[in-house]
Amino acid sequence: MPSACDATLLRTEAMLLNPSRDMLAQKTDARFRLTEDLVDAEREFLVSLRTIYDIYARPLRKLCSISDDEQKQLFGGIEPILSVSNMLLTKLEDALAAWDPHETKIGSLFSKQFWNQFDDYFRFFTHAKELLREKQCRDEEFIEICKLRQGAALHTIDSLLDLPMANLQ
């Protein structure tokens, strides 16, 4: 039976626990580690892309003479991409949580709906970039607000609209 003195010593000692066999297998499973990296990249993509609303879309709507149609042309294609990417992220996180190195496969998580949404974005993107170029050449108020907003951001409006396209390459 340990004495009170022995138990007191345990409070200051680091206790090493034996990791489970599953955790060791995950650490050596290259597919698991790549999937973890994919989850991190997808999470970072979503965080960055969501900023387009706070940094540009909402302020431009409030402060600029941008029409509802122009607002939709510039930012309307973002929400569907956010939706399918968020769905993919959730499925990837679920796959990691229930990872079986012999059974888990993630290829099927990239559904036809996922790819179709990016195809739709490509068509949206072409028109959005065209309108953006036009606004950047002719609309002083738009230009000024974008410059002000960019000062507080990591991304320009151009780079945020380009993000989904960069993911396809």
C-alpha positions in Angstrom: 0.0 0.0 0.0 1.5 3.4 -1.0 2.0 5.9 1.8 0.7 9.5 1.7 4.2 10.6 0.8 4.2 8.3 -2.3 0.9 9.6 -3.5 2.1 13.2 -3.0 5.1 12.6 -5.3 2.8 11.5 -8.1 1.2 15.0 -8.3 4.4 16.5 -9.6 5.5 13.7 -11.8 4.5 13.6 -15.5 2.5 10.5 -16.1 3.1 8.6 -19.3 0.2 6.8 -20.7 0.6 4.1 -23.3 -1.0 5.3 -26.5 -3.6 2.9 -28.0 -2.7 0.7 -30.9 -5.1 2.7 -33.1 -3.4 5.9 -32.3 0.0 4.4 -33.2 -1.4 3.1 -36.5 -2.9 6.5 -37.3 0.5 8.2 -36.8 2.2 5.8 -39.2 -0.7 5.8 -41.7 0.3 8.2 -44.6 -3.3 8.3 -45.8 -4.5 9.4 -42.3 -1.8 12.1 -42.2 -2.7 13.3 -45.7 -6.4 13.4 -44.8 -5.5 15.5 -41.7 -3.6 17.9 -43.9 -6.6 18.0 -46.3 -8.9 18.9 -43.4 -6.5 21.7 -42.3 -6.4 23.1 -45.8 -10.1 22.9 -46.3 -10.7 24.6 -42.9 -8.3 27.4 -43.9 -10.0 27.7 -47.3 -13.4 28.1 -45.7 -12.2 30.7 -43.2 -10.5 32.7 -45.9 -13.4 32.5 -48.3 -16.0 33.5 -45.7 -14.1 36.8 -45.1 -15.4 38.0 -48.5 -18.7 38.8 -46.9 -17.4 40.7 -43.9 -14.6 42.5 -45.7 -16.3 43.3 -49.1 -19.9 42.2 -49.7 -21.6 43.7 -46.7 -19.6 47.0 -46.7 -20.1 47.5 -50.4 -23.8 46.9 -50.1 -24.1 49.5 -47.3 -21.6 52.1 -48.4 -21.6 51.9 -52.2 -24.1 52.5 -55.0 -23.9 48.8 -56.0 -27.1 47.4 -57.3 -28.6 44.1 -56.0 -27.9 42.6 -59.4 -24.2 43.6 -59.2 -24.0 42.3 -55.7 -25.4 39.0 -56.8 -23.0 38.9 -59.8 -20.0 39.6 -57.6 -20.8 37.5 -54.5 -23.6 35.1 -55.4 -21.4 32.2 -56.4 -19.6 32.1 -53.1 -22.3 30.7 -50.8 -22.8 27.4 -52.8 -19.0 26.8 -52.7 -19.0 27.5 -48.9 -21.8 25.0 -48.5 -20.3 22.1 -50.4 -16.8 22.7 -48.9 -18.3 22.8 -45.4 -20.1 19.5 -46.1 -16.9 18.0 -47.4 -15.0 19.2 -44.3 -17.6 17.6 -42.0 -17.4 14.3 -43.8 -13.6 14.4 -43.7 -13.6 15.1 -40.0 -16.0 12.2 -39.5 -13.8 9.9 -41.5 -10.8 10.9 -39.3 -12.7 10.3 -36.1 -13.7 6.8 -37.2 -10.5 6.0 -39.1 -9.8 2.4 -40.0 -6.5 2.1 -41.9 -7.8 -0.9 -43.8 -11.3 0.2 -44.6 -11.5 4.0 -44.6 -11.6 5.6 -48.1 -12.2 9.3 -48.7 -12.5 9.4 -52.5 -16.2 8.9 -52.4 -16.6 12.0 -50.3 -15.8 14.1 -53.4 -19.2 13.7 -54.8 -20.6 14.7 -58.2 -22.5 17.5 -56.4 -19.1 18.8 -55.1 -17.6 18.9 -58.5 -20.7 20.3 -60.2 -20.7 23.2 -57.7 -17.1 24.1 -58.8 -18.2 23.9 -62.4 -21.0 26.3 -61.7 -18.6 28.5 -59.9 -16.3 28.6 -62.9 -19.2 30.0 -65.0 -20.1 32.5 -62.2 -16.4 33.4 -61.8 -16.0 34.6 -65.5 -18.9 37.1 -65.1 -17.9 38.2 -61.6 -14.4 39.0 -62.7 -15.7 40.9 -65.8 -17.9 43.0 -63.6 -15.1 43.5 -61.1 -12.8 44.8 -63.8 -15.5 47.2 -65.0 -16.2 48.5 -61.5 -12.4 48.8 -60.8 -12.0 51.0 -63.9 -15.1 53.1 -63.7 -16.6 53.3 -60.2 -14.5 55.6 -57.9 -16.6 54.9 -54.9 -16.3 51.2 -55.4 -12.5 51.5 -55.8 -12.1 53.6 -52.7 -14.2 51.3 -50.5 -12.2 48.2 -51.8 -8.9 50.0 -51.0 -10.1 50.9 -47.5 -11.3 47.3 -46.9 -8.2 45.7 -48.3 -6.1 47.6 -45.8 -7.6 45.5 -43.0 -7.5 42.2 -44.9 -5.1 39.6 -46.0 -6.9 39.2 -49.3 -8.1 41.5 -52.0 -11.5 41.1 -53.5 -9.8 39.6 -56.6 -7.8 37.0 -54.6 -10.9 35.9 -52.6 -12.9 35.4 -55.8 -9.9 33.4 -57.2 -9.7 31.1 -54.1 -12.2 28.5 -55.4 -10.4 28.5 -58.8 -7.0 28.0 -57.2 -8.4 24.9 -55.4 -9.2 23.4 -58.8 -5.7 23.6 -60.0 
